[in-house]
């Protein structure tokens, strides 16, 4: 188990903690990762939040749909036709 010291810092109206890169690497996190914080027996425990493999896909699909062109809409309609007589 690795131990390091760091300091709490003022960040706007909140307080932040600087996590050394070595610690982040050891637990497999990078800048921007989300963690769950809790207190157990007077100790602050941070646990990485596992994101789903497809996290954000629904939002991305909605953005793509908003910017769909007329040609793309036409192709979507074609995909619903019966293609049983086509040779692949």
PyMOL Python script that loads the backbone (N, CA, C, O; Angstrom):
from pymol import cmd

cmd.read_pdbstr("""\
ATOM      1  N   UNK A   1       0.852  -1.172   0.000  1.00  0.00           N
ATOM      2  CA  UNK A   1       0.000   0.000   0.000  1.00  0.00           C
ATOM      3  C   UNK A   1       0.898   1.235   0.000  1.00  0.00           C
ATOM      4  O   UNK A   1       1.817   1.354   0.811  1.00  0.00           O
ATOM      5  N   UNK A   2       0.617   2.142  -0.918  1.00  0.00           N
ATOM      6  CA  UNK A   2       1.399   3.366  -1.060  1.00  0.00           C
ATOM      7  C   UNK A   2       0.755   4.458  -0.203  1.00  0.00           C
ATOM      8  O   UNK A   2      -0.470   4.568  -0.154  1.00  0.00           O
ATOM      9  N   UNK A   3       1.563   5.249   0.458  1.00  0.00           N
ATOM     10  CA  UNK A   3       1.054   6.405   1.197  1.00  0.00           C
ATOM     11  C   UNK A   3       1.826   7.640   0.754  1.00  0.00           C
ATOM     12  O   UNK A   3       3.035   7.592   0.525  1.00  0.00           O
ATOM     13  N   UNK A   4       1.110   8.731   0.640  1.00  0.00           N
ATOM     14  CA  UNK A   4       1.697  10.027   0.284  1.00  0.00           C
ATOM     15  C   UNK A   4       0.931  11.090   1.043  1.00  0.00           C
ATOM     16  O   UNK A   4      -0.214  10.878   1.442  1.00  0.00           O
ATOM     17  N   UNK A   5       1.557  12.219   1.240  1.00  0.00           N
ATOM     18  CA  UNK A   5       0.878  13.336   1.884  1.00  0.00           C
ATOM     19  C   UNK A   5       0.533  14.374   0.839  1.00  0.00           C
ATOM     20  O   UNK A   5       1.265  14.567  -0.132  1.00  0.00           O
ATOM     21  N   UNK A   6      -0.597  15.045   1.050  1.00  0.00           N
ATOM     22  CA  UNK A   6      -1.030  16.123   0.176  1.00  0.00           C
ATOM     23  C   UNK A   6      -1.756  17.142   1.043  1.00  0.00           C
ATOM     24  O   UNK A   6      -1.967  16.906   2.233  1.00  0.00           O
ATOM     25  N   UNK A   7      -2.134  18.254   0.469  1.00  0.00           N
ATOM     26  CA  UNK A   7      -2.810  19.311   1.230  1.00  0.00           C
ATOM     27  C   UNK A   7      -4.171  19.604   0.613  1.00  0.00           C
ATOM     28  O   UNK A   7      -4.367  19.454  -0.593  1.00  0.00           O
ATOM     29  N   UNK A   8      -5.097  20.019   1.452  1.00  0.00           N
ATOM     30  CA  UNK A   8      -6.393  20.485   0.964  1.00  0.00           C
ATOM     31  C   UNK A   8      -6.204  21.898   0.434  1.00  0.00           C
ATOM     32  O   UNK A   8      -5.440  22.682   0.998  1.00  0.00           O
ATOM     33  N   UNK A   9      -6.898  22.221  -0.649  1.00  0.00           N
ATOM     34  CA  UNK A   9      -6.742  23.540  -1.277  1.00  0.00           C
ATOM     35  C   UNK A   9      -8.104  24.156  -1.541  1.00  0.00           C
ATOM     36  O   UNK A   9      -9.075  23.453  -1.823  1.00  0.00           O
ATOM     37  N   UNK A  10      -8.164  25.457  -1.449  1.00  0.00           N
ATOM     38  CA  UNK A  10      -9.394  26.177  -1.760  1.00  0.00           C
ATOM     39  C   UNK A  10      -9.580  26.187  -3.273  1.00  0.00           C
ATOM     40  O   UNK A  10      -8.657  26.516  -4.018  1.00  0.00           O
ATOM     41  N   UNK A  11     -10.782  25.824  -3.722  1.00  0.00           N
ATOM     42  CA  UNK A  11     -11.126  25.816  -5.146  1.00  0.00           C
ATOM     43  C   UNK A  11     -12.497  26.456  -5.285  1.00  0.00           C
ATOM     44  O   UNK A  11     -13.520  25.777  -5.182  1.00  0.00           O
ATOM     45  N   UNK A  12     -12.518  27.759  -5.518  1.00  0.00           N
ATOM     46  CA  UNK A  12     -13.794  28.472  -5.571  1.00  0.00           C
ATOM     47  C   UNK A  12     -14.435  28.466  -4.199  1.00  0.00           C
ATOM     48  O   UNK A  12     -13.823  28.872  -3.211  1.00  0.00           O
ATOM     49  N   UNK A  13     -15.685  27.997  -4.147  1.00  0.00           N
ATOM     50  CA  UNK A  13     -16.398  27.907  -2.870  1.00  0.00           C
ATOM     51  C   UNK A  13     -16.241  26.535  -2.229  1.00  0.00           C
ATOM     52  O   UNK A  13     -16.891  26.241  -1.226  1.00  0.00           O
ATOM     53  N   UNK A  14     -15.382  25.694  -2.798  1.00  0.00           N
ATOM     54  CA  UNK A  14     -15.197  24.337  -2.298  1.00  0.00           C
ATOM     55  C   UNK A  14     -13.761  24.131  -1.852  1.00  0.00           C
ATOM     56  O   UNK A  14     -12.927  25.033  -1.935  1.00  0.00           O
ATOM     57  N   UNK A  15     -13.496  22.944  -1.383  1.00  0.00           N
ATOM     58  CA  UNK A  15     -12.150  22.547  -1.008  1.00  0.00           C
ATOM     59  C   UNK A  15     -11.783  21.330  -1.828  1.00  0.00           C
ATOM     60  O   UNK A  15     -12.577  20.397  -1.950  1.00  0.00           O
ATOM     61  N   UNK A  16     -10.589  21.332  -2.389  1.00  0.00           N
ATOM     62  CA  UNK A  16     -10.152  20.211  -3.220  1.00  0.00           C
ATOM     63  C   UNK A  16      -8.930  19.536  -2.632  1.00  0.00           C
ATOM     64  O   UNK A  16      -8.217  20.092  -1.796  1.00  0.00           O
ATOM     65  N   UNK A  17      -8.718  18.327  -3.096  1.00  0.00           N
ATOM     66  CA  UNK A  17      -7.535  17.581  -2.684  1.00  0.00           C
ATOM     67  C   UNK A  17      -6.761  17.224  -3.952  1.00  0.00           C
ATOM     68  O   UNK A  17      -7.349  16.774  -4.935  1.00  0.00           O
ATOM     69  N   UNK A  18      -5.477  17.420  -3.928  1.00  0.00           N
ATOM     70  CA  UNK A  18      -4.632  17.078  -5.058  1.00  0.00           C
ATOM     71  C   UNK A  18      -4.211  15.617  -4.892  1.00  0.00           C
ATOM     72  O   UNK A  18      -3.600  15.250  -3.888  1.00  0.00           O
ATOM     73  N   UNK A  19      -4.543  14.794  -5.877  1.00  0.00           N
ATOM     74  CA  UNK A  19      -4.173  13.376  -5.832  1.00  0.00           C
ATOM     75  C   UNK A  19      -2.954  13.190  -6.728  1.00  0.00           C
ATOM     76  O   UNK A  19      -3.026  13.445  -7.930  1.00  0.00           O
ATOM     77  N   UNK A  20      -1.844  12.751  -6.159  1.00  0.00           N
ATOM     78  CA  UNK A  20      -0.631  12.563  -6.954  1.00  0.00           C
ATOM     79  C   UNK A  20      -0.860  11.572  -8.106  1.00  0.00           C
ATOM     80  O   UNK A  20      -1.630  10.619  -7.981  1.00  0.00           O
ATOM     81  N   UNK A  21      -0.184  11.817  -9.212  1.00  0.00           N
ATOM     82  CA  UNK A  21      -0.319  10.993 -10.415  1.00  0.00           C
ATOM     83  C   UNK A  21      -0.040   9.517 -10.120  1.00  0.00           C
ATOM     84  O   UNK A  21      -0.716   8.642 -10.661  1.00  0.00           O
ATOM     85  N   UNK A  22       0.936   9.238  -9.278  1.00  0.00           N
ATOM     86  CA  UNK A  22       1.282   7.849  -8.953  1.00  0.00           C
ATOM     87  C   UNK A  22       0.102   7.122  -8.305  1.00  0.00           C
ATOM     88  O   UNK A  22      -0.144   5.948  -8.584  1.00  0.00           O
ATOM     89  N   UNK A  23      -0.615   7.823  -7.450  1.00  0.00           N
ATOM     90  CA  UNK A  23      -1.788   7.223  -6.795  1.00  0.00           C
ATOM     91  C   UNK A  23      -2.879   6.987  -7.837  1.00  0.00           C
ATOM     92  O   UNK A  23      -3.490   5.918  -7.860  1.00  0.00           O
ATOM     93  N   UNK A  24      -3.130   7.974  -8.700  1.00  0.00           N
ATOM     94  CA  UNK A  24      -4.143   7.808  -9.749  1.00  0.00           C
ATOM     95  C   UNK A  24      -3.820   6.599 -10.623  1.00  0.00           C
ATOM     96  O   UNK A  24      -4.700   5.798 -10.938  1.00  0.00           O
ATOM     97  N   UNK A  25      -2.562   6.477 -11.009  1.00  0.00           N
ATOM     98  CA  UNK A  25      -2.161   5.358 -11.840  1.00  0.00           C
ATOM     99  C   UNK A  25      -2.341   4.022 -11.146  1.00  0.00           C
ATOM    100  O   UNK A  25      -2.713   3.030 -11.774  1.00  0.00           O
ATOM    101  N   UNK A  26      -2.081   3.999  -9.868  1.00  0.00           N
ATOM    102  CA  UNK A  26      -2.196   2.757  -9.102  1.00  0.00           C
ATOM    103  C   UNK A  26      -3.638   2.256  -9.036  1.00  0.00           C
ATOM    104  O   UNK A  26      -3.877   1.049  -8.993  1.00  0.00           O
ATOM    105  N   UNK A  27      -4.597   3.183  -9.029  1.00  0.00           N
ATOM    106  CA  UNK A  27      -6.004   2.760  -8.971  1.00  0.00           C
ATOM    107  C   UNK A  27      -6.681   2.833 -10.340  1.00  0.00           C
ATOM    108  O   UNK A  27      -7.888   2.618 -10.457  1.00  0.00           O
ATOM    109  N   UNK A  28      -5.889   3.137 -11.378  1.00  0.00           N
ATOM    110  CA  UNK A  28      -6.414   3.099 -12.740  1.00  0.00           C
ATOM    111  C   UNK A  28      -7.317   4.257 -13.110  1.00  0.00           C
ATOM    112  O   UNK A  28      -8.232   4.085 -13.914  1.00  0.00           O
ATOM    113  N   UNK A  29      -7.084   5.436 -12.544  1.00  0.00           N
ATOM    114  CA  UNK A  29      -7.900   6.606 -12.857  1.00  0.00           C
ATOM    115  C   UNK A  29      -7.083   7.665 -13.584  1.00  0.00           C
ATOM    116  O   UNK A  29      -5.853   7.660 -13.542  1.00  0.00           O
ATOM    117  N   UNK A  30      -7.782   8.560 -14.244  1.00  0.00           N
ATOM    118  CA  UNK A  30      -7.156   9.679 -14.938  1.00  0.00           C
ATOM    119  C   UNK A  30      -7.932  10.943 -14.604  1.00  0.00           C
ATOM    120  O   UNK A  30      -8.996  10.886 -13.989  1.00  0.00           O
ATOM    121  N   UNK A  31      -7.401  12.062 -15.007  1.00  0.00           N
ATOM    122  CA  UNK A  31      -8.076  13.346 -14.778  1.00  0.00           C
ATOM    123  C   UNK A  31      -9.480  13.285 -15.374  1.00  0.00           C
ATOM    124  O   UNK A  31      -9.664  12.830 -16.503  1.00  0.00           O
ATOM    125  N   UNK A  32     -10.460  13.743 -14.613  1.00  0.00           N
ATOM    126  CA  UNK A  32     -11.838  13.756 -15.076  1.00  0.00           C
ATOM    127  C   UNK A  32     -12.640  12.545 -14.646  1.00  0.00           C
ATOM    128  O   UNK A  32     -13.862  12.535 -14.789  1.00  0.00           O
ATOM    129  N   UNK A  33     -11.974  11.518 -14.118  1.00  0.00           N
ATOM    130  CA  UNK A  33     -12.686  10.323 -13.661  1.00  0.00           C
ATOM    131  C   UNK A  33     -13.571  10.676 -12.466  1.00  0.00           C
ATOM    132  O   UNK A  33     -13.271  11.600 -11.710  1.00  0.00           O
ATOM    133  N   UNK A  34     -14.647   9.942 -12.307  1.00  0.00           N
ATOM    134  CA  UNK A  34     -15.557  10.179 -11.183  1.00  0.00           C
ATOM    135  C   UNK A  34     -15.282   9.173 -10.075  1.00  0.00           C
ATOM    136  O   UNK A  34     -14.987   8.005 -10.328  1.00  0.00           O
ATOM    137  N   UNK A  35     -15.385   9.655  -8.844  1.00  0.00           N
ATOM    138  CA  UNK A  35     -15.216   8.771  -7.689  1.00  0.00           C
ATOM    139  C   UNK A  35     -16.357   8.981  -6.709  1.00  0.00           C
ATOM    140  O   UNK A  35     -16.970  10.047  -6.661  1.00  0.00           O
ATOM    141  N   UNK A  36     -16.626   7.955  -5.938  1.00  0.00           N
ATOM    142  CA  UNK A  36     -17.621   8.013  -4.874  1.00  0.00           C
ATOM    143  C   UNK A  36     -16.869   8.269  -3.572  1.00  0.00           C
ATOM    144  O   UNK A  36     -15.922   7.548  -3.258  1.00  0.00           O
ATOM    145  N   UNK A  37     -17.273   9.277  -2.817  1.00  0.00           N
ATOM    146  CA  UNK A  37     -16.617   9.599  -1.548  1.00  0.00           C
ATOM    147  C   UNK A  37     -17.523   9.233  -0.381  1.00  0.00           C
ATOM    148  O   UNK A  37     -18.731   9.467  -0.417  1.00  0.00           O
ATOM    149  N   UNK A  38     -16.915   8.649   0.665  1.00  0.00           N
ATOM    150  CA  UNK A  38     -17.657   8.340   1.878  1.00  0.00           C
ATOM    151  C   UNK A  38     -16.696   8.430   3.065  1.00  0.00           C
ATOM    152  O   UNK A  38     -15.477   8.426   2.896  1.00  0.00           O
ATOM    153  N   UNK A  39     -17.255   8.508   4.235  1.00  0.00           N
ATOM    154  CA  UNK A  39     -16.452   8.555   5.453  1.00  0.00           C
ATOM    155  C   UNK A  39     -16.712   7.272   6.234  1.00  0.00           C
ATOM    156  O   UNK A  39     -17.860   6.914   6.496  1.00  0.00           O
ATOM    157  N   UNK A  40     -15.627   6.580   6.604  1.00  0.00           N
ATOM    158  CA  UNK A  40     -15.715   5.371   7.420  1.00  0.00           C
ATOM    159  C   UNK A  40     -14.740   5.504   8.583  1.00  0.00           C
ATOM    160  O   UNK A  40     -13.534   5.641   8.380  1.00  0.00           O
ATOM    161  N   UNK A  41     -15.267   5.462   9.790  1.00  0.00           N
ATOM    162  CA  UNK A  41     -14.437   5.537  10.995  1.00  0.00           C
ATOM    163  C   UNK A  41     -13.479   6.732  10.965  1.00  0.00           C
ATOM    164  O   UNK A  41     -12.312   6.611  11.336  1.00  0.00           O
ATOM    165  N   UNK A  42     -13.983   7.878  10.521  1.00  0.00           N
ATOM    166  CA  UNK A  42     -13.179   9.090  10.492  1.00  0.00           C
ATOM    167  C   UNK A  42     -12.198   9.180   9.336  1.00  0.00           C
ATOM    168  O   UNK A  42     -11.371  10.092   9.298  1.00  0.00           O
ATOM    169  N   UNK A  43     -12.276   8.238   8.382  1.00  0.00           N
ATOM    170  CA  UNK A  43     -11.378   8.256   7.227  1.00  0.00           C
ATOM    171  C   UNK A  43     -12.177   8.528   5.961  1.00  0.00           C
ATOM    172  O   UNK A  43     -13.291   8.032   5.799  1.00  0.00           O
ATOM    173  N   UNK A  44     -11.601   9.313   5.077  1.00  0.00           N
ATOM    174  CA  UNK A  44     -12.215   9.602   3.783  1.00  0.00           C
ATOM    175  C   UNK A  44     -11.834   8.481   2.817  1.00  0.00           C
ATOM    176  O   UNK A  44     -10.652   8.221   2.591  1.00  0.00           O
ATOM    177  N   UNK A  45     -12.836   7.827   2.255  1.00  0.00           N
ATOM    178  CA  UNK A  45     -12.614   6.722   1.328  1.00  0.00           C
ATOM    179  C   UNK A  45     -13.131   7.139  -0.047  1.00  0.00           C
ATOM    180  O   UNK A  45     -14.291   7.528  -0.183  1.00  0.00           O
ATOM    181  N   UNK A  46     -12.281   7.060  -1.055  1.00  0.00           N
ATOM    182  CA  UNK A  46     -12.668   7.370  -2.435  1.00  0.00           C
ATOM    183  C   UNK A  46     -12.637   6.100  -3.267  1.00  0.00           C
ATOM    184  O   UNK A  46     -11.614   5.418  -3.332  1.00  0.00           O
ATOM    185  N   UNK A  47     -13.759   5.783  -3.905  1.00  0.00           N
ATOM    186  CA  UNK A  47     -13.864   4.571  -4.720  1.00  0.00           C
ATOM    187  C   UNK A  47     -14.196   4.962  -6.153  1.00  0.00           C
ATOM    188  O   UNK A  47     -15.145   5.712  -6.382  1.00  0.00           O
ATOM    189  N   UNK A  48     -13.426   4.464  -7.125  1.00  0.00           N
ATOM    190  CA  UNK A  48     -13.724   4.791  -8.531  1.00  0.00           C
ATOM    191  C   UNK A  48     -15.127   4.345  -8.907  1.00  0.00           C
ATOM    192  O   UNK A  48     -15.580   3.279  -8.490  1.00  0.00           O
ATOM    193  N   UNK A  49     -15.813   5.162  -9.693  1.00  0.00           N
ATOM    194  CA  UNK A  49     -17.131   4.814 -10.215  1.00  0.00           C
ATOM    195  C   UNK A  49     -16.917   4.224 -11.599  1.00  0.00           C
ATOM    196  O   UNK A  49     -16.405   4.888 -12.500  1.00  0.00           O
ATOM    197  N   UNK A  50     -17.314   2.975 -11.753  1.00  0.00           N
ATOM    198  CA  UNK A  50     -17.162   2.306 -13.048  1.00  0.00           C
ATOM    199  C   UNK A  50     -18.241   2.811 -13.989  1.00  0.00           C
ATOM    200  O   UNK A  50     -19.431   2.722 -13.686  1.00  0.00           O
ATOM    201  N   UNK A  51     -17.825   3.340 -15.126  1.00  0.00           N
ATOM    202  CA  UNK A  51     -18.808   3.784 -16.107  1.00  0.00           C
ATOM    203  C   UNK A  51     -19.114   2.616 -17.035  1.00  0.00           C
ATOM    204  O   UNK A  51     -18.254   1.776 -17.301  1.00  0.00           O
ATOM    205  N   UNK A  52     -20.336   2.575 -17.516  1.00  0.00           N
ATOM    206  CA  UNK A  52     -20.736   1.519 -18.429  1.00  0.00           C
ATOM    207  C   UNK A  52     -19.986   1.627 -19.750  1.00  0.00           C
ATOM    208  O   UNK A  52     -19.541   2.708 -20.136  1.00  0.00           O
ATOM    209  N   UNK A  53     -19.853   0.509 -20.430  1.00  0.00           N
ATOM    210  CA  UNK A  53     -19.134   0.489 -21.705  1.00  0.00           C
ATOM    211  C   UNK A  53     -19.782   1.397 -22.732  1.00  0.00           C
ATOM    212  O   UNK A  53     -19.104   1.896 -23.631  1.00  0.00           O
ATOM    213  N   UNK A  54     -21.083   1.619 -22.613  1.00  0.00           N
ATOM    214  CA  UNK A  54     -21.795   2.445 -23.585  1.00  0.00           C
ATOM    215  C   UNK A  54     -22.292   3.751 -22.973  1.00  0.00           C
ATOM    216  O   UNK A  54     -23.252   4.347 -23.462  1.00  0.00           O
ATOM    217  N   UNK A  55     -21.643   4.188 -21.913  1.00  0.00           N
ATOM    218  CA  UNK A  55     -22.043   5.431 -21.257  1.00  0.00           C
ATOM    219  C   UNK A  55     -21.965   6.590 -22.242  1.00  0.00           C
ATOM    220  O   UNK A  55     -20.954   6.762 -22.924  1.00  0.00           O
ATOM    221  N   UNK A  56     -23.017   7.377 -22.319  1.00  0.00           N
ATOM    222  CA  UNK A  56     -23.049   8.548 -23.186  1.00  0.00           C
ATOM    223  C   UNK A  56     -23.509   8.284 -24.601  1.00  0.00           C
ATOM    224  O   UNK A  56     -23.680   9.229 -25.372  1.00  0.00           O
ATOM    225  N   UNK A  57     -23.718   7.010 -24.975  1.00  0.00           N
ATOM    226  CA  UNK A  57     -24.120   6.698 -26.348  1.00  0.00           C
ATOM    227  C   UNK A  57     -25.488   7.279 -26.679  1.00  0.00           C
ATOM    228  O   UNK A  57     -25.680   7.803 -27.777  1.00  0.00           O
ATOM    229  N   UNK A  58     -26.440   7.199 -25.760  1.00  0.00           N
ATOM    230  CA  UNK A  58     -27.790   7.700 -26.036  1.00  0.00           C
ATOM    231  C   UNK A  58     -27.755   9.199 -26.315  1.00  0.00           C
ATOM    232  O   UNK A  58     -28.414   9.680 -27.236  1.00  0.00           O
ATOM    233  N   UNK A  59     -26.986   9.932 -25.519  1.00  0.00           N
ATOM    234  CA  UNK A  59     -26.881  11.369 -25.721  1.00  0.00           C
ATOM    235  C   UNK A  59     -26.225  11.683 -27.063  1.00  0.00           C
ATOM    236  O   UNK A  59     -26.661  12.590 -27.773  1.00  0.00           O
ATOM    237  N   UNK A  60     -25.176  10.932 -27.410  1.00  0.00           N
ATOM    238  CA  UNK A  60     -24.491  11.147 -28.682  1.00  0.00           C
ATOM    239  C   UNK A  60     -25.416  10.846 -29.856  1.00  0.00           C
ATOM    240  O   UNK A  60     -25.401  11.570 -30.851  1.00  0.00           O
ATOM    241  N   UNK A  61     -26.219   9.789 -29.755  1.00  0.00           N
ATOM    242  CA  UNK A  61     -27.161   9.436 -30.824  1.00  0.00           C
ATOM    243  C   UNK A  61     -28.209  10.528 -31.004  1.00  0.00           C
ATOM    244  O   UNK A  61     -28.605  10.829 -32.130  1.00  0.00           O
ATOM    245  N   UNK A  62     -28.656  11.117 -29.910  1.00  0.00           N
ATOM    246  CA  UNK A  62     -29.639  12.201 -29.994  1.00  0.00           C
ATOM    247  C   UNK A  62     -29.046  13.413 -30.715  1.00  0.00           C
ATOM    248  O   UNK A  62     -29.734  14.068 -31.497  1.00  0.00           O
ATOM    249  N   UNK A  63     -27.783  13.707 -30.457  1.00  0.00           N
ATOM    250  CA  UNK A  63     -27.126  14.835 -31.129  1.00  0.00           C
ATOM    251  C   UNK A  63     -26.995  14.566 -32.615  1.00  0.00           C
ATOM    252  O   UNK A  63     -27.237  15.455 -33.431  1.00  0.00           O
ATOM    253  N   UNK A  64     -26.613  13.339 -32.978  1.00  0.00           N
ATOM    254  CA  UNK A  64     -26.502  12.973 -34.388  1.00  0.00           C
ATOM    255  C   UNK A  64     -27.861  13.086 -35.068  1.00  0.00           C
ATOM    256  O   UNK A  64     -27.956  13.609 -36.179  1.00  0.00           O
ATOM    257  N   UNK A  65     -28.907  12.604 -34.416  1.00  0.00           N
ATOM    258  CA  UNK A  65     -30.254  12.657 -34.990  1.00  0.00           C
ATOM    259  C   UNK A  65     -30.702  14.094 -35.234  1.00  0.00           C
ATOM    260  O   UNK A  65     -31.398  14.370 -36.212  1.00  0.00           O
ATOM    261  N   UNK A  66     -30.313  14.998 -34.363  1.00  0.00           N
ATOM    262  CA  UNK A  66     -30.679  16.412 -34.530  1.00  0.00           C
ATOM    263  C   UNK A  66     -30.040  17.022 -35.782  1.00  0.00           C
ATOM    264  O   UNK A  66     -30.569  17.975 -36.354  1.00  0.00           O
ATOM    265  N   UNK A  67     -28.903  16.469 -36.201  1.00  0.00           N
ATOM    266  CA  UNK A  67     -28.165  17.029 -37.327  1.00  0.00           C
ATOM    267  C   UNK A  67     -28.235  16.152 -38.572  1.00  0.00           C
ATOM    268  O   UNK A  67     -27.392  16.265 -39.462  1.00  0.00           O
ATOM    269  N   UNK A  68     -29.224  15.289 -38.634  1.00  0.00           N
ATOM    270  CA  UNK A  68     -29.385  14.378 -39.767  1.00  0.00           C
ATOM    271  C   UNK A  68     -29.742  15.161 -41.031  1.00  0.00           C
ATOM    272  O   UNK A  68     -30.548  16.090 -40.992  1.00  0.00           O
ATOM    273  N   UNK A  69     -29.131  14.770 -42.150  1.00  0.00           N
ATOM    274  CA  UNK A  69     -29.419  15.445 -43.422  1.00  0.00           C
ATOM    275  C   UNK A  69     -30.572  14.749 -44.136  1.00  0.00           C
ATOM    276  O   UNK A  69     -30.973  13.649 -43.754  1.00  0.00           O
ATOM    277  N   UNK A  70     -31.101  15.389 -45.167  1.00  0.00           N
ATOM    278  CA  UNK A  70     -32.194  14.806 -45.953  1.00  0.00           C
ATOM    279  C   UNK A  70     -31.770  13.468 -46.568  1.00  0.00           C
ATOM    280  O   UNK A  70     -32.557  12.522 -46.586  1.00  0.00           O
ATOM    281  N   UNK A  71     -30.530  13.382 -47.072  1.00  0.00           N
ATOM    282  CA  UNK A  71     -30.037  12.136 -47.664  1.00  0.00           C
ATOM    283  C   UNK A  71     -29.993  11.005 -46.644  1.00  0.00           C
ATOM    284  O   UNK A  71     -30.336   9.865 -46.958  1.00  0.00           O
ATOM    285  N   UNK A  72     -29.574  11.321 -45.426  1.00  0.00           N
ATOM    286  CA  UNK A  72     -29.509  10.297 -44.385  1.00  0.00           C
ATOM    287  C   UNK A  72     -30.900   9.805 -44.008  1.00  0.00           C
ATOM    288  O   UNK A  72     -31.090   8.622 -43.727  1.00  0.00           O
ATOM    289  N   UNK A  73     -31.865  10.710 -44.004  1.00  0.00           N
ATOM    290  CA  UNK A  73     -33.248  10.315 -43.713  1.00  0.00           C
ATOM    291  C   UNK A  73     -33.751   9.386 -44.809  1.00  0.00           C
ATOM    292  O   UNK A  73     -34.458   8.422 -44.517  1.00  0.00           O
ATOM    293  N   UNK A  74     -33.401   9.656 -46.068  1.00  0.00           N
ATOM    294  CA  UNK A  74     -33.819   8.812 -47.181  1.00  0.00           C
ATOM    295  C   UNK A  74     -33.242   7.409 -47.039  1.00  0.00           C
ATOM    296  O   UNK A  74     -33.949   6.431 -47.283  1.00  0.00           O
ATOM    297  N   UNK A  75     -31.969   7.285 -46.647  1.00  0.00           N
ATOM    298  CA  UNK A  75     -31.363   5.966 -46.464  1.00  0.00           C
ATOM    299  C   UNK A  75     -32.059   5.186 -45.358  1.00  0.00           C
ATOM    300  O   UNK A  75     -32.232   3.973 -45.475  1.00  0.00           O
ATOM    301  N   UNK A  76     -32.457   5.858 -44.293  1.00  0.00           N
ATOM    302  CA  UNK A  76     -33.140   5.184 -43.194  1.00  0.00           C
ATOM    303  C   UNK A  76     -34.449   4.581 -43.685  1.00  0.00           C
ATOM    304  O   UNK A  76     -34.805   3.473 -43.282  1.00  0.00           O
ATOM    305  N   UNK A  77     -35.173   5.293 -44.550  1.00  0.00           N
ATOM    306  CA  UNK A  77     -36.424   4.785 -45.101  1.00  0.00           C
ATOM    307  C   UNK A  77     -36.161   3.572 -45.997  1.00  0.00           C
ATOM    308  O   UNK A  77     -36.943   2.621 -45.989  1.00  0.00           O
ATOM    309  N   UNK A  78     -35.074   3.595 -46.766  1.00  0.00           N
ATOM    310  CA  UNK A  78     -34.720   2.485 -47.643  1.00  0.00           C
ATOM    311  C   UNK A  78     -34.457   1.205 -46.841  1.00  0.00           C
ATOM    312  O   UNK A  78     -34.784   0.107 -47.291  1.00  0.00           O
ATOM    313  N   UNK A  79     -33.876   1.352 -45.671  1.00  0.00           N
ATOM    314  CA  UNK A  79     -33.519   0.195 -44.847  1.00  0.00           C
ATOM    315  C   UNK A  79     -34.753  -0.598 -44.413  1.00  0.00           C
ATOM    316  O   UNK A  79     -34.630  -1.772 -44.061  1.00  0.00           O
ATOM    317  N   UNK A  80     -35.922   0.007 -44.430  1.00  0.00           N
ATOM    318  CA  UNK A  80     -37.140  -0.680 -44.000  1.00  0.00           C
ATOM    319  C   UNK A  80     -37.803  -1.469 -45.123  1.00  0.00           C
ATOM    320  O   UNK A  80     -38.762  -2.203 -44.880  1.00  0.00           O
ATOM    321  N   UNK A  81     -37.306  -1.328 -46.346  1.00  0.00           N
ATOM    322  CA  UNK A  81     -37.915  -2.022 -47.478  1.00  0.00           C
ATOM    323  C   UNK A  81     -37.532  -3.496 -47.464  1.00  0.00           C
ATOM    324  O   UNK A  81     -36.508  -3.878 -46.897  1.00  0.00           O
ATOM    325  N   UNK A  82     -38.370  -4.321 -48.099  1.00  0.00           N
ATOM    326  CA  UNK A  82     -38.113  -5.751 -48.225  1.00  0.00           C
ATOM    327  C   UNK A  82     -36.987  -5.953 -49.234  1.00  0.00           C
ATOM    328  O   UNK A  82     -37.124  -5.570 -50.396  1.00  0.00           O
ATOM    329  N   UNK A  83     -35.883  -6.547 -48.805  1.00  0.00           N
ATOM    330  CA  UNK A  83     -34.746  -6.752 -49.714  1.00  0.00           C
ATOM    331  C   UNK A  83     -34.529  -8.236 -50.026  1.00  0.00           C
ATOM    332  O   UNK A  83     -33.427  -8.636 -50.401  1.00  0.00           O
ATOM    333  N   UNK A  84     -35.585  -9.058 -49.872  1.00  0.00           N
ATOM    334  CA  UNK A  84     -35.440 -10.491 -50.065  1.00  0.00           C
ATOM    335  C   UNK A  84     -35.089 -10.859 -51.495  1.00  0.00           C
ATOM    336  O   UNK A  84     -34.529 -11.930 -51.727  1.00  0.00           O
ATOM    337  N   UNK A  85     -35.406  -9.992 -52.474  1.00  0.00           N
ATOM    338  CA  UNK A  85     -35.099 -10.305 -53.877  1.00  0.00           C
ATOM    339  C   UNK A  85     -33.709  -9.835 -54.290  1.00  0.00           C
ATOM    340  O   UNK A  85     -33.318 -10.039 -55.440  1.00  0.00           O
ATOM    341  N   UNK A  86     -32.958  -9.220 -53.400  1.00  0.00           N
ATOM    342  CA  UNK A  86     -31.615  -8.745 -53.716  1.00  0.00           C
ATOM    343  C   UNK A  86     -30.595  -9.860 -53.524  1.00  0.00           C
ATOM    344  O   UNK A  86     -30.737 -10.691 -52.627  1.00  0.00           O
ATOM    345  N   UNK A  87     -29.576  -9.876 -54.362  1.00  0.00           N
ATOM    346  CA  UNK A  87     -28.482 -10.847 -54.238  1.00  0.00           C
ATOM    347  C   UNK A  87     -27.317 -10.163 -53.548  1.00  0.00           C
ATOM    348  O   UNK A  87     -26.878  -9.094 -53.971  1.00  0.00           O
ATOM    349  N   UNK A  88     -26.826 -10.770 -52.505  1.00  0.00           N
ATOM    350  CA  UNK A  88     -25.735 -10.183 -51.740  1.00  0.00           C
ATOM    351  C   UNK A  88     -24.450 -10.848 -52.088  1.00  0.00           C
ATOM    352  O   UNK A  88     -23.404 -10.492 -51.546  1.00  0.00           O
TER     353      UNK A  88
END
""", "prot")
cmd.dss("prot")
cmd.show_as("cartoon", "prot")
cmd.util.cbc("prot")
cmd.orient("prot")
